Structure formats: C-alpha cells, structure tokens
Amino acid sequence: MIPAPAAAPELVVVDDGRHLSLRALGLPYETLQQLIEAGDEALARVRDAVAAAETDSWAPSADAAYAPAVIGAPIV
C-alpha cells in the first residue's frame, strides 16, 4: 500500500482586529522562527529608511538617480 502524502505546511495570518498573528500548521518551529527573524530584519530596514528619509534634506544626492530605477520609473 502507498501511504497518502502528508499535507503541505500552511501558514495562516490571523487578524483579530487588534493583533496580527501567525499560525503555522505542519511547520517545524525552527522554520517559523527563521520566518519571524527575516520579517523582523526587513521591518527594521524599512523603519531605518523611513527615519533617514524624514531627517534627510531634499537636496539631490548620488542615490537620487538610482531610486527611479529601483521602482521601475524611467531615469530622466
């Protein structure tokens, strides 16, 4: 007899109106921990970029020519 395949792991986002939480069904704890750490690192980078943009002057910089290429706009 061939055993039935195991169900694929499922990651569910639960929003109770006040909190977002992840529920992992069939995912090893280590994998979930890696996902959380990667999300935390990405969020920290976004916060740093926002803080830098808020304190930065609006003077053109060397990065100004790079930014439009990142978002797909043509460089003028």
PDB file of N, CA, C, O and CB in Angstrom:
ATOM      1  N   MET A   1       0.825  -1.181   0.000  1.00  0.00           N
ATOM      2  CA  MET A   1       0.000   0.000   0.000  1.00  0.00           C
ATOM      3  C   MET A   1       0.877   1.257   0.000  1.00  0.00           C
ATOM      4  O   MET A   1       1.865   1.321   0.732  1.00  0.00           O
ATOM      5  CB  MET A   1      -0.943  -0.009   1.208  1.00  0.00           C
ATOM      6  N   ILE A   2       0.529   2.234  -0.800  1.00  0.00           N
ATOM      7  CA  ILE A   2       1.269   3.501  -0.844  1.00  0.00           C
ATOM      8  C   ILE A   2       0.645   4.456   0.167  1.00  0.00           C
ATOM      9  O   ILE A   2      -0.564   4.686   0.144  1.00  0.00           O
ATOM     10  CB  ILE A   2       1.256   4.125  -2.288  1.00  0.00           C
ATOM     11  N   PRO A   3       1.479   5.019   1.068  1.00  0.00           N
ATOM     12  CA  PRO A   3       0.898   5.943   2.052  1.00  0.00           C
ATOM     13  C   PRO A   3       0.451   7.246   1.393  1.00  0.00           C
ATOM     14  O   PRO A   3       1.043   7.688   0.408  1.00  0.00           O
ATOM     15  CB  PRO A   3       1.912   6.244   3.167  1.00  0.00           C
ATOM     16  N   ALA A   4      -0.575   7.843   1.932  1.00  0.00           N
ATOM     17  CA  ALA A   4      -1.072   9.129   1.424  1.00  0.00           C
ATOM     18  C   ALA A   4      -0.038  10.206   1.712  1.00  0.00           C
ATOM     19  O   ALA A   4       0.599  10.179   2.765  1.00  0.00           O
ATOM     20  CB  ALA A   4      -2.448   9.499   2.066  1.00  0.00           C
ATOM     21  N   PRO A   5       0.138  11.145   0.807  1.00  0.00           N
ATOM     22  CA  PRO A   5       1.106  12.218   1.054  1.00  0.00           C
ATOM     23  C   PRO A   5       0.676  13.079   2.243  1.00  0.00           C
ATOM     24  O   PRO A   5      -0.511  13.305   2.478  1.00  0.00           O
ATOM     25  CB  PRO A   5       1.268  13.093  -0.202  1.00  0.00           C
ATOM     26  N   ALA A   6       1.675  13.550   2.980  1.00  0.00           N
ATOM     27  CA  ALA A   6       1.384  14.431   4.108  1.00  0.00           C
ATOM     28  C   ALA A   6       0.902  15.776   3.575  1.00  0.00           C
ATOM     29  O   ALA A   6       1.308  16.218   2.500  1.00  0.00           O
ATOM     30  CB  ALA A   6       2.636  14.612   5.017  1.00  0.00           C
ATOM     31  N   ALA A   7       0.055  16.398   4.326  1.00  0.00           N
ATOM     32  CA  ALA A   7      -0.448  17.711   3.918  1.00  0.00           C
ATOM     33  C   ALA A   7       0.695  18.719   3.907  1.00  0.00           C
ATOM     34  O   ALA A   7       1.585  18.673   4.756  1.00  0.00           O
ATOM     35  CB  ALA A   7      -1.584  18.186   4.863  1.00  0.00           C
ATOM     36  N   ALA A   8       0.662  19.617   2.953  1.00  0.00           N
ATOM     37  CA  ALA A   8       1.691  20.658   2.870  1.00  0.00           C
ATOM     38  C   ALA A   8       1.551  21.602   4.057  1.00  0.00           C
ATOM     39  O   ALA A   8       0.439  21.859   4.517  1.00  0.00           O
ATOM     40  CB  ALA A   8       1.585  21.443   1.531  1.00  0.00           C
ATOM     41  N   PRO A   9       2.673  22.121   4.557  1.00  0.00           N
ATOM     42  CA  PRO A   9       2.589  23.083   5.659  1.00  0.00           C
ATOM     43  C   PRO A   9       1.765  24.301   5.247  1.00  0.00           C
ATOM     44  O   PRO A   9       1.777  24.708   4.085  1.00  0.00           O
ATOM     45  CB  PRO A   9       3.999  23.521   6.107  1.00  0.00           C
ATOM     46  N   GLU A  10       1.069  24.860   6.189  1.00  0.00           N
ATOM     47  CA  GLU A  10       0.219  26.001   5.912  1.00  0.00           C
ATOM     48  C   GLU A  10       0.538  27.104   6.908  1.00  0.00           C
ATOM     49  O   GLU A  10       0.636  26.857   8.110  1.00  0.00           O
ATOM     50  CB  GLU A  10      -1.276  25.611   5.974  1.00  0.00           C
ATOM     51  N   LEU A  11       0.698  28.311   6.407  1.00  0.00           N
ATOM     52  CA  LEU A  11       0.975  29.460   7.248  1.00  0.00           C
ATOM     53  C   LEU A  11      -0.235  30.373   7.147  1.00  0.00           C
ATOM     54  O   LEU A  11      -0.582  30.829   6.057  1.00  0.00           O
ATOM     55  CB  LEU A  11       2.302  30.196   6.824  1.00  0.00           C
ATOM     56  N   VAL A  12      -0.877  30.643   8.274  1.00  0.00           N
ATOM     57  CA  VAL A  12      -2.113  31.401   8.284  1.00  0.00           C
ATOM     58  C   VAL A  12      -1.909  32.682   9.074  1.00  0.00           C
ATOM     59  O   VAL A  12      -1.377  32.648  10.183  1.00  0.00           O
ATOM     60  CB  VAL A  12      -3.266  30.569   8.875  1.00  0.00           C
ATOM     61  N   VAL A  13      -2.326  33.812   8.513  1.00  0.00           N
ATOM     62  CA  VAL A  13      -2.296  35.087   9.231  1.00  0.00           C
ATOM     63  C   VAL A  13      -3.671  35.300   9.834  1.00  0.00           C
ATOM     64  O   VAL A  13      -4.684  35.246   9.136  1.00  0.00           O
ATOM     65  CB  VAL A  13      -1.894  36.280   8.287  1.00  0.00           C
ATOM     66  N   VAL A  14      -3.700  35.545  11.142  1.00  0.00           N
ATOM     67  CA  VAL A  14      -4.958  35.730  11.850  1.00  0.00           C
ATOM     68  C   VAL A  14      -5.032  37.173  12.325  1.00  0.00           C
ATOM     69  O   VAL A  14      -4.130  37.644  13.018  1.00  0.00           O
ATOM     70  CB  VAL A  14      -5.089  34.738  13.045  1.00  0.00           C
ATOM     71  N   ASP A  15      -6.084  37.871  11.963  1.00  0.00           N
ATOM     72  CA  ASP A  15      -6.287  39.261  12.380  1.00  0.00           C
ATOM     73  C   ASP A  15      -7.527  39.302  13.251  1.00  0.00           C
ATOM     74  O   ASP A  15      -8.641  39.092  12.773  1.00  0.00           O
ATOM     75  CB  ASP A  15      -6.426  40.227  11.147  1.00  0.00           C
ATOM     76  N   ASP A  16      -7.326  39.578  14.547  1.00  0.00           N
ATOM     77  CA  ASP A  16      -8.473  39.624  15.457  1.00  0.00           C
ATOM     78  C   ASP A  16      -8.968  41.062  15.666  1.00  0.00           C
ATOM     79  O   ASP A  16      -9.765  41.327  16.566  1.00  0.00           O
ATOM     80  CB  ASP A  16      -8.099  38.997  16.808  1.00  0.00           C
ATOM     81  N   GLY A  17      -8.486  41.986  14.822  1.00  0.00           N
ATOM     82  CA  GLY A  17      -8.895  43.373  14.935  1.00  0.00           C
ATOM     83  C   GLY A  17      -7.920  44.210  15.743  1.00  0.00           C
ATOM     84  O   GLY A  17      -7.896  45.434  15.611  1.00  0.00           O
ATOM     85  N   ARG A  18      -7.116  43.564  16.580  1.00  0.00           N
ATOM     86  CA  ARG A  18      -6.131  44.282  17.382  1.00  0.00           C
ATOM     87  C   ARG A  18      -4.729  43.770  17.151  1.00  0.00           C
ATOM     88  O   ARG A  18      -3.766  44.523  17.304  1.00  0.00           O
ATOM     89  CB  ARG A  18      -6.473  44.178  18.842  1.00  0.00           C
ATOM     90  N   HIS A  19      -4.589  42.512  16.786  1.00  0.00           N
ATOM     91  CA  HIS A  19      -3.279  41.899  16.615  1.00  0.00           C
ATOM     92  C   HIS A  19      -3.261  41.049  15.353  1.00  0.00           C
ATOM     93  O   HIS A  19      -4.273  40.483  14.939  1.00  0.00           O
ATOM     94  CB  HIS A  19      -2.910  41.048  17.844  1.00  0.00           C
ATOM     95  N   LEU A  20      -2.085  40.983  14.762  1.00  0.00           N
ATOM     96  CA  LEU A  20      -1.866  40.023  13.683  1.00  0.00           C
ATOM     97  C   LEU A  20      -1.015  38.909  14.260  1.00  0.00           C
ATOM     98  O   LEU A  20      -0.031  39.173  14.950  1.00  0.00           O
ATOM     99  CB  LEU A  20      -1.177  40.689  12.426  1.00  0.00           C
ATOM    100  N   SER A  21      -1.375  37.686  13.991  1.00  0.00           N
ATOM    101  CA  SER A  21      -0.565  36.582  14.465  1.00  0.00           C
ATOM    102  C   SER A  21      -0.442  35.541  13.359  1.00  0.00           C
ATOM    103  O   SER A  21      -1.270  35.466  12.452  1.00  0.00           O
ATOM    104  CB  SER A  21      -1.170  35.960  15.745  1.00  0.00           C
ATOM    105  N   LEU A  22       0.612  34.746  13.463  1.00  0.00           N
ATOM    106  CA  LEU A  22       0.839  33.675  12.502  1.00  0.00           C
ATOM    107  C   LEU A  22       0.529  32.351  13.174  1.00  0.00           C
ATOM    108  O   LEU A  22       0.917  32.114  14.318  1.00  0.00           O
ATOM    109  CB  LEU A  22       2.297  33.698  11.962  1.00  0.00           C
ATOM    110  N   ARG A  23      -0.153  31.518  12.475  1.00  0.00           N
ATOM    111  CA  ARG A  23      -0.370  30.164  12.961  1.00  0.00           C
ATOM    112  C   ARG A  23       0.214  29.226  11.932  1.00  0.00           C
ATOM    113  O   ARG A  23      -0.166  29.243  10.761  1.00  0.00           O
ATOM    114  CB  ARG A  23      -1.888  29.867  13.214  1.00  0.00           C
ATOM    115  N   ALA A  24       1.126  28.424  12.377  1.00  0.00           N
ATOM    116  CA  ALA A  24       1.798  27.503  11.468  1.00  0.00           C
ATOM    117  C   ALA A  24       1.248  26.105  11.687  1.00  0.00           C
ATOM    118  O   ALA A  24       1.298  25.567  12.793  1.00  0.00           O
ATOM    119  CB  ALA A  24       3.335  27.529  11.676  1.00  0.00           C
ATOM    120  N   LEU A  25       0.734  25.539  10.641  1.00  0.00           N
ATOM    121  CA  LEU A  25       0.214  24.188  10.723  1.00  0.00           C
ATOM    122  C   LEU A  25       1.147  23.280   9.940  1.00  0.00           C
ATOM    123  O   LEU A  25       1.239  23.386   8.718  1.00  0.00           O
ATOM    124  CB  LEU A  25      -1.245  24.104  10.182  1.00  0.00           C
ATOM    125  N   GLY A  26       1.828  22.399  10.628  1.00  0.00           N
ATOM    126  CA  GLY A  26       2.724  21.472   9.957  1.00  0.00           C
ATOM    127  C   GLY A  26       4.100  22.037   9.673  1.00  0.00           C
ATOM    128  O   GLY A  26       4.879  21.423   8.944  1.00  0.00           O
ATOM    129  N   LEU A  27       4.412  23.189  10.231  1.00  0.00           N
ATOM    130  CA  LEU A  27       5.725  23.791  10.033  1.00  0.00           C
ATOM    131  C   LEU A  27       6.585  23.550  11.266  1.00  0.00           C
ATOM    132  O   LEU A  27       6.118  23.741  12.388  1.00  0.00           O
ATOM    133  CB  LEU A  27       5.601  25.305   9.740  1.00  0.00           C
ATOM    134  N   PRO A  28       7.836  23.134  11.076  1.00  0.00           N
ATOM    135  CA  PRO A  28       8.717  22.976  12.232  1.00  0.00           C
ATOM    136  C   PRO A  28       8.952  24.326  12.905  1.00  0.00           C
ATOM    137  O   PRO A  28       8.953  25.360  12.237  1.00  0.00           O
ATOM    138  CB  PRO A  28      10.060  22.344  11.809  1.00  0.00           C
ATOM    139  N   TYR A  29       9.146  24.324  14.193  1.00  0.00           N
ATOM    140  CA  TYR A  29       9.366  25.549  14.961  1.00  0.00           C
ATOM    141  C   TYR A  29      10.542  26.342  14.408  1.00  0.00           C
ATOM    142  O   TYR A  29      10.467  27.568  14.319  1.00  0.00           O
ATOM    143  CB  TYR A  29       9.605  25.219  16.435  1.00  0.00           C
ATOM    144  N   GLU A  30      11.626  25.667  14.034  1.00  0.00           N
ATOM    145  CA  GLU A  30      12.819  26.357  13.541  1.00  0.00           C
ATOM    146  C   GLU A  30      12.510  27.147  12.269  1.00  0.00           C
ATOM    147  O   GLU A  30      13.005  28.260  12.094  1.00  0.00           O
ATOM    148  CB  GLU A  30      13.947  25.349  13.275  1.00  0.00           C
ATOM    149  N   THR A  31      11.705  26.582  11.396  1.00  0.00           N
ATOM    150  CA  THR A  31      11.343  27.266  10.156  1.00  0.00           C
ATOM    151  C   THR A  31      10.518  28.511  10.457  1.00  0.00           C
ATOM    152  O   THR A  31      10.746  29.570   9.873  1.00  0.00           O
ATOM    153  CB  THR A  31      10.564  26.323   9.223  1.00  0.00           C
ATOM    154  N   LEU A  32       9.569  28.381  11.358  1.00  0.00           N
ATOM    155  CA  LEU A  32       8.743  29.520  11.743  1.00  0.00           C
ATOM    156  C   LEU A  32       9.604  30.605  12.368  1.00  0.00           C
ATOM    157  O   LEU A  32       9.413  31.788  12.088  1.00  0.00           O
ATOM    158  CB  LEU A  32       7.637  29.086  12.717  1.00  0.00           C
ATOM    159  N   GLN A  33      10.551  30.213  13.212  1.00  0.00           N
ATOM    160  CA  GLN A  33      11.444  31.177  13.853  1.00  0.00           C
ATOM    161  C   GLN A  33      12.271  31.927  12.800  1.00  0.00           C
ATOM    162  O   GLN A  33      12.481  33.133  12.927  1.00  0.00           O
ATOM    163  CB  GLN A  33      12.375  30.463  14.861  1.00  0.00           C
ATOM    164  N   GLN A  34      12.738  31.229  11.771  1.00  0.00           N
ATOM    165  CA  GLN A  34      13.509  31.864  10.701  1.00  0.00           C
ATOM    166  C   GLN A  34      12.641  32.872   9.941  1.00  0.00           C
ATOM    167  O   GLN A  34      13.115  33.951   9.585  1.00  0.00           O
ATOM    168  CB  GLN A  34      14.068  30.798   9.730  1.00  0.00           C
ATOM    169  N   LEU A  35      11.390  32.530   9.695  1.00  0.00           N
ATOM    170  CA  LEU A  35      10.479  33.453   9.007  1.00  0.00           C
ATOM    171  C   LEU A  35      10.258  34.714   9.841  1.00  0.00           C
ATOM    172  O   LEU A  35      10.249  35.824   9.309  1.00  0.00           O
ATOM    173  CB  LEU A  35       9.125  32.763   8.716  1.00  0.00           C
ATOM    174  N   ILE A  36      10.084  34.537  11.129  1.00  0.00           N
ATOM    175  CA  ILE A  36       9.863  35.682  12.016  1.00  0.00           C
ATOM    176  C   ILE A  36      11.105  36.572  12.049  1.00  0.00           C
ATOM    177  O   ILE A  36      10.990  37.795  11.969  1.00  0.00           O
ATOM    178  CB  ILE A  36       9.504  35.205  13.445  1.00  0.00           C
ATOM    179  N   GLU A  37      12.285  35.972  12.167  1.00  0.00           N
ATOM    180  CA  GLU A  37      13.519  36.756  12.206  1.00  0.00           C
ATOM    181  C   GLU A  37      13.730  37.513  10.896  1.00  0.00           C
ATOM    182  O   GLU A  37      14.151  38.670  10.915  1.00  0.00           O
ATOM    183  CB  GLU A  37      14.722  35.847  12.488  1.00  0.00           C
ATOM    184  N   ALA A  38      13.444  36.878   9.765  1.00  0.00           N
ATOM    185  CA  ALA A  38      13.595  37.553   8.471  1.00  0.00           C
ATOM    186  C   ALA A  38      12.617  38.723   8.370  1.00  0.00           C
ATOM    187  O   ALA A  38      12.968  39.785   7.857  1.00  0.00           O
ATOM    188  CB  ALA A  38      13.367  36.557   7.302  1.00  0.00           C
ATOM    189  N   GLY A  39      11.411  38.531   8.851  1.00  0.00           N
ATOM    190  CA  GLY A  39      10.424  39.611   8.851  1.00  0.00           C
ATOM    191  C   GLY A  39      10.847  40.761   9.748  1.00  0.00           C
ATOM    192  O   GLY A  39      10.682  41.927   9.388  1.00  0.00           O
ATOM    193  N   ASP A  40      11.392  40.437  10.914  1.00  0.00           N
ATOM    194  CA  ASP A  40      11.877  41.470  11.831  1.00  0.00           C
ATOM    195  C   ASP A  40      13.003  42.281  11.205  1.00  0.00           C
ATOM    196  O   ASP A  40      13.040  43.504  11.340  1.00  0.00           O
ATOM    197  CB  ASP A  40      12.354  40.840  13.141  1.00  0.00           C
ATOM    198  N   GLU A  41      13.923  41.601  10.518  1.00  0.00           N
ATOM    199  CA  GLU A  41      15.042  42.293   9.868  1.00  0.00           C
ATOM    200  C   GLU A  41      14.531  43.206   8.756  1.00  0.00           C
ATOM    201  O   GLU A  41      15.001  44.336   8.618  1.00  0.00           O
ATOM    202  CB  GLU A  41      16.056  41.275   9.299  1.00  0.00           C
ATOM    203  N   ALA A  42      13.583  42.732   7.970  1.00  0.00           N
ATOM    204  CA  ALA A  42      13.032  43.543   6.880  1.00  0.00           C
ATOM    205  C   ALA A  42      12.302  44.764   7.444  1.00  0.00           C
ATOM    206  O   ALA A  42      12.425  45.867   6.910  1.00  0.00           O
ATOM    207  CB  ALA A  42      12.070  42.698   6.004  1.00  0.00           C
ATOM    208  N   LEU A  43      11.549  44.564   8.515  1.00  0.00           N
ATOM    209  CA  LEU A  43      10.837  45.676   9.134  1.00  0.00           C
ATOM    210  C   LEU A  43      11.805  46.704   9.699  1.00  0.00           C
ATOM    211  O   LEU A  43      11.553  47.905   9.598  1.00  0.00           O
ATOM    212  CB  LEU A  43       9.914  45.168  10.235  1.00  0.00           C
ATOM    213  N   ALA A  44      12.898  46.259  10.287  1.00  0.00           N
ATOM    214  CA  ALA A  44      13.907  47.175  10.827  1.00  0.00           C
ATOM    215  C   ALA A  44      14.529  48.002   9.705  1.00  0.00           C
ATOM    216  O   ALA A  44      14.775  49.195   9.881  1.00  0.00           O
ATOM    217  CB  ALA A  44      15.002  46.394  11.586  1.00  0.00           C
ATOM    218  N   ARG A  45      14.787  47.375   8.545  1.00  0.00           N
ATOM    219  CA  ARG A  45      15.355  48.118   7.413  1.00  0.00           C
ATOM    220  C   ARG A  45      14.373  49.176   6.900  1.00  0.00           C
ATOM    221  O   ARG A  45      14.778  50.282   6.543  1.00  0.00           O
ATOM    222  CB  ARG A  45      15.732  47.151   6.272  1.00  0.00           C
ATOM    223  N   VAL A  46      13.092  48.836   6.865  1.00  0.00           N
ATOM    224  CA  VAL A  46      12.086  49.795   6.420  1.00  0.00           C
ATOM    225  C   VAL A  46      12.010  50.956   7.403  1.00  0.00           C
ATOM    226  O   VAL A  46      11.948  52.113   6.987  1.00  0.00           O
ATOM    227  CB  VAL A  46      10.706  49.116   6.276  1.00  0.00           C
ATOM    228  N   ARG A  47      12.014  50.663   8.702  1.00  0.00           N
ATOM    229  CA  ARG A  47      11.969  51.731   9.706  1.00  0.00           C
ATOM    230  C   ARG A  47      13.190  52.634   9.599  1.00  0.00           C
ATOM    231  O   ARG A  47      13.071  53.854   9.715  1.00  0.00           O
ATOM    232  CB  ARG A  47      11.876  51.139  11.117  1.00  0.00           C
ATOM    233  N   ASP A  48      14.356  52.050   9.382  1.00  0.00           N
ATOM    234  CA  ASP A  48      15.578  52.844   9.228  1.00  0.00           C
ATOM    235  C   ASP A  48      15.486  53.754   8.001  1.00  0.00           C
ATOM    236  O   ASP A  48      15.877  54.919   8.059  1.00  0.00           O
ATOM    237  CB  ASP A  48      16.810  51.922   9.114  1.00  0.00           C
ATOM    238  N   ALA A  49      14.971  53.223   6.901  1.00  0.00           N
ATOM    239  CA  ALA A  49      14.852  54.011   5.678  1.00  0.00           C
ATOM    240  C   ALA A  49      13.865  55.162   5.857  1.00  0.00           C
ATOM    241  O   ALA A  49      14.106  56.270   5.379  1.00  0.00           O
ATOM    242  CB  ALA A  49      14.415  53.120   4.514  1.00  0.00           C
ATOM    243  N   VAL A  50      12.755  54.899   6.543  1.00  0.00           N
ATOM    244  CA  VAL A  50      11.769  55.956   6.788  1.00  0.00           C
ATOM    245  C   VAL A  50      12.363  57.027   7.691  1.00  0.00           C
ATOM    246  O   VAL A  50      12.189  58.219   7.437  1.00  0.00           O
ATOM    247  CB  VAL A  50      10.485  55.373   7.421  1.00  0.00           C
ATOM    248  N   ALA A  51      13.061  56.613   8.739  1.00  0.00           N
ATOM    249  CA  ALA A  51      13.688  57.579   9.652  1.00  0.00           C
ATOM    250  C   ALA A  51      14.720  58.422   8.913  1.00  0.00           C
ATOM    251  O   ALA A  51      14.803  59.630   9.131  1.00  0.00           O
ATOM    252  CB  ALA A  51      14.350  56.852  10.843  1.00  0.00           C
ATOM    253  N   ALA A  52      15.503  57.799   8.045  1.00  0.00           N
ATOM    254  CA  ALA A  52      16.506  58.535   7.276  1.00  0.00           C
ATOM    255  C   ALA A  52      15.830  59.512   6.322  1.00  0.00           C
ATOM    256  O   ALA A  52      16.310  60.632   6.146  1.00  0.00           O
ATOM    257  CB  ALA A  52      17.413  57.564   6.495  1.00  0.00           C
ATOM    258  N   ALA A  53      14.741  59.112   5.715  1.00  0.00           N
ATOM    259  CA  ALA A  53      14.040  59.993   4.781  1.00  0.00           C
ATOM    260  C   ALA A  53      13.419  61.180   5.508  1.00  0.00           C
ATOM    261  O   ALA A  53      13.358  62.284   4.968  1.00  0.00           O
ATOM    262  CB  ALA A  53      12.959  59.217   4.023  1.00  0.00           C
ATOM    263  N   GLU A  54      12.960  60.948   6.735  1.00  0.00           N
ATOM    264  CA  GLU A  54      12.354  62.037   7.493  1.00  0.00           C
ATOM    265  C   GLU A  54      13.383  63.060   7.944  1.00  0.00           C
ATOM    266  O   GLU A  54      13.064  64.243   8.059  1.00  0.00           O
ATOM    267  CB  GLU A  54      11.619  61.489   8.695  1.00  0.00           C
ATOM    268  N   THR A  55      14.607  62.627   8.199  1.00  0.00           N
ATOM    269  CA  THR A  55      15.635  63.551   8.681  1.00  0.00           C
ATOM    270  C   THR A  55      16.516  64.068   7.557  1.00  0.00           C
ATOM    271  O   THR A  55      17.272  65.019   7.757  1.00  0.00           O
ATOM    272  CB  THR A  55      16.493  62.874   9.726  1.00  0.00           C
ATOM    273  N   ASP A  56      16.435  63.470   6.394  1.00  0.00           N
ATOM    274  CA  ASP A  56      17.277  63.852   5.264  1.00  0.00           C
ATOM    275  C   ASP A  56      16.733  65.117   4.612  1.00  0.00           C
ATOM    276  O   ASP A  56      15.525  65.350   4.598  1.00  0.00           O
ATOM    277  CB  ASP A  56      17.361  62.707   4.233  1.00  0.00           C
ATOM    278  N   SER A  57      17.632  65.924   4.078  1.00  0.00           N
ATOM    279  CA  SER A  57      17.184  67.103   3.340  1.00  0.00           C
ATOM    280  C   SER A  57      16.704  66.644   1.969  1.00  0.00           C
ATOM    281  O   SER A  57      16.949  65.509   1.563  1.00  0.00           O
ATOM    282  CB  SER A  57      18.328  68.173   3.213  1.00  0.00           C
ATOM    283  N   TRP A  58      16.034  67.518   1.278  1.00  0.00           N
ATOM    284  CA  TRP A  58      15.518  67.164  -0.038  1.00  0.00           C
ATOM    285  C   TRP A  58      16.517  67.487  -1.147  1.00  0.00           C
ATOM    286  O   TRP A  58      16.165  67.466  -2.327  1.00  0.00           O
ATOM    287  CB  TRP A  58      14.207  67.889  -0.294  1.00  0.00           C
ATOM    288  N   ALA A  59      17.737  67.780  -0.780  1.00  0.00           N
ATOM    289  CA  ALA A  59      18.759  68.063  -1.778  1.00  0.00           C
ATOM    290  C   ALA A  59      19.079  66.790  -2.553  1.00  0.00           C
ATOM    291  O   ALA A  59      19.136  65.710  -1.965  1.00  0.00           O
ATOM    292  CB  ALA A  59      20.035  68.636  -1.115  1.00  0.00           C
ATOM    293  N   PRO A  60      19.289  66.899  -3.863  1.00  0.00           N
ATOM    294  CA  PRO A  60      19.634  65.715  -4.650  1.00  0.00           C
ATOM    295  C   PRO A  60      20.934  65.083  -4.148  1.00  0.00           C
ATOM    296  O   PRO A  60      21.857  65.774  -3.715  1.00  0.00           O
ATOM    297  CB  PRO A  60      19.763  66.082  -6.139  1.00  0.00           C
ATOM    298  N   SER A  61      20.978  63.788  -4.218  1.00  0.00           N
ATOM    299  CA  SER A  61      22.184  63.079  -3.798  1.00  0.00           C
ATOM    300  C   SER A  61      22.562  62.079  -4.874  1.00  0.00           C
ATOM    301  O   SER A  61      21.883  61.958  -5.894  1.00  0.00           O
ATOM    302  CB  SER A  61      21.974  62.367  -2.431  1.00  0.00           C
ATOM    303  N   ALA A  62      23.633  61.377  -4.643  1.00  0.00           N
ATOM    304  CA  ALA A  62      24.083  60.361  -5.596  1.00  0.00           C
ATOM    305  C   ALA A  62      23.046  59.247  -5.721  1.00  0.00           C
ATOM    306  O   ALA A  62      22.958  58.598  -6.763  1.00  0.00           O
ATOM    307  CB  ALA A  62      25.444  59.777  -5.165  1.00  0.00           C
ATOM    308  N   ASP A  63      22.259  59.021  -4.666  1.00  0.00           N
ATOM    309  CA  ASP A  63      21.242  57.971  -4.695  1.00  0.00           C
ATOM    310  C   ASP A  63      20.007  58.383  -5.485  1.00  0.00           C
ATOM    311  O   ASP A  63      19.199  57.530  -5.853  1.00  0.00           O
ATOM    312  CB  ASP A  63      20.842  57.599  -3.285  1.00  0.00           C
ATOM    313  N   ALA A  64      19.850  59.672  -5.748  1.00  0.00           N
ATOM    314  CA  ALA A  64      18.634  60.144  -6.418  1.00  0.00           C
ATOM    315  C   ALA A  64      18.466  59.521  -7.803  1.00  0.00           C
ATOM    316  O   ALA A  64      17.345  59.212  -8.207  1.00  0.00           O
ATOM    317  CB  ALA A  64      18.660  61.666  -6.537  1.00  0.00           C
ATOM    318  N   ALA A  65      19.550  59.336  -8.522  1.00  0.00           N
ATOM    319  CA  ALA A  65      19.455  58.745  -9.854  1.00  0.00           C
ATOM    320  C   ALA A  65      19.160  57.251  -9.781  1.00  0.00           C
ATOM    321  O   ALA A  65      18.626  56.673 -10.728  1.00  0.00           O
ATOM    322  CB  ALA A  65      20.744  58.983 -10.630  1.00  0.00           C
ATOM    323  N   TYR A  66      19.505  56.635  -8.668  1.00  0.00           N
ATOM    324  CA  TYR A  66      19.291  55.199  -8.521  1.00  0.00           C
ATOM    325  C   TYR A  66      17.842  54.887  -8.166  1.00  0.00           C
ATOM    326  O   TYR A  66      17.300  53.883  -8.629  1.00  0.00           O
ATOM    327  CB  TYR A  66      20.224  54.632  -7.456  1.00  0.00           C
ATOM    328  N   ALA A  67      17.208  55.723  -7.357  1.00  0.00           N
ATOM    329  CA  ALA A  67      15.868  55.451  -6.849  1.00  0.00           C
ATOM    330  C   ALA A  67      14.842  55.182  -7.944  1.00  0.00           C
ATOM    331  O   ALA A  67      14.107  54.200  -7.834  1.00  0.00           O
ATOM    332  CB  ALA A  67      15.408  56.601  -6.016  1.00  0.00           C
ATOM    333  N   PRO A  68      14.749  56.009  -9.010  1.00  0.00           N
ATOM    334  CA  PRO A  68      13.740  55.713 -10.031  1.00  0.00           C
ATOM    335  C   PRO A  68      13.942  54.355 -10.693  1.00  0.00           C
ATOM    336  O   PRO A  68      12.968  53.701 -11.065  1.00  0.00           O
ATOM    337  CB  PRO A  68      13.751  56.789 -11.086  1.00  0.00           C
ATOM    338  N   ALA A  69      15.170  53.929 -10.842  1.00  0.00           N
ATOM    339  CA  ALA A  69      15.423  52.630 -11.470  1.00  0.00           C
ATOM    340  C   ALA A  69      14.926  51.504 -10.590  1.00  0.00           C
ATOM    341  O   ALA A  69      14.486  50.465 -11.081  1.00  0.00           O
ATOM    342  CB  ALA A  69      16.914  52.448 -11.762  1.00  0.00           C
ATOM    343  N   VAL A  70      14.998  51.715  -9.286  1.00  0.00           N
ATOM    344  CA  VAL A  70      14.558  50.678  -8.363  1.00  0.00           C
ATOM    345  C   VAL A  70      13.061  50.458  -8.486  1.00  0.00           C
ATOM    346  O   VAL A  70      12.601  49.316  -8.469  1.00  0.00           O
ATOM    347  CB  VAL A  70      14.925  51.044  -6.925  1.00  0.00           C
ATOM    348  N   ILE A  71      12.290  51.539  -8.609  1.00  0.00           N
ATOM    349  CA  ILE A  71      10.847  51.384  -8.672  1.00  0.00           C
ATOM    350  C   ILE A  71      10.333  51.213 -10.099  1.00  0.00           C
ATOM    351  O   ILE A  71       9.130  51.067 -10.315  1.00  0.00           O
ATOM    352  CB  ILE A  71      10.181  52.570  -8.032  1.00  0.00           C
ATOM    353  N   GLY A  72      11.231  51.232 -11.059  1.00  0.00           N
ATOM    354  CA  GLY A  72      10.833  50.948 -12.424  1.00  0.00           C
ATOM    355  C   GLY A  72      10.511  52.175 -13.253  1.00  0.00           C
ATOM    356  O   GLY A  72      10.129  52.040 -14.415  1.00  0.00           O
ATOM    357  N   ALA A  73      10.652  53.369 -12.694  1.00  0.00           N
ATOM    358  CA  ALA A  73      10.376  54.581 -13.461  1.00  0.00           C
ATOM    359  C   ALA A  73      11.582  54.903 -14.338  1.00  0.00           C
ATOM    360  O   ALA A  73      12.714  54.580 -13.978  1.00  0.00           O
ATOM    361  CB  ALA A  73      10.042  55.776 -12.520  1.00  0.00           C
ATOM    362  N   PRO A  74      11.349  55.530 -15.471  1.00  0.00           N
ATOM    363  CA  PRO A  74      12.492  55.891 -16.321  1.00  0.00           C
ATOM    364  C   PRO A  74      13.336  56.973 -15.665  1.00  0.00           C
ATOM    365  O   PRO A  74      12.815  57.843 -14.968  1.00  0.00           O
ATOM    366  CB  PRO A  74      12.011  56.367 -17.702  1.00  0.00           C
ATOM    367  N   ILE A  75      14.617  56.912 -15.888  1.00  0.00           N
ATOM    368  CA  ILE A  75      15.522  57.928 -15.359  1.00  0.00           C
ATOM    369  C   ILE A  75      15.545  59.082 -16.350  1.00  0.00           C
ATOM    370  O   ILE A  75      15.788  58.884 -17.540  1.00  0.00           O
ATOM    371  CB  ILE A  75      16.966  57.353 -15.118  1.00  0.00           C
ATOM    372  N   VAL A  76      15.293  60.275 -15.857  1.00  0.00           N
ATOM    373  CA  VAL A  76      15.254  61.444 -16.744  1.00  0.00           C
ATOM    374  C   VAL A  76      16.510  62.251 -16.606  1.00  0.00           C
ATOM    375  O   VAL A  76      16.662  63.274 -17.273  1.00  0.00           O
ATOM    376  CB  VAL A  76      14.041  62.318 -16.448  1.00  0.00           C
TER     377      VAL A  76
END
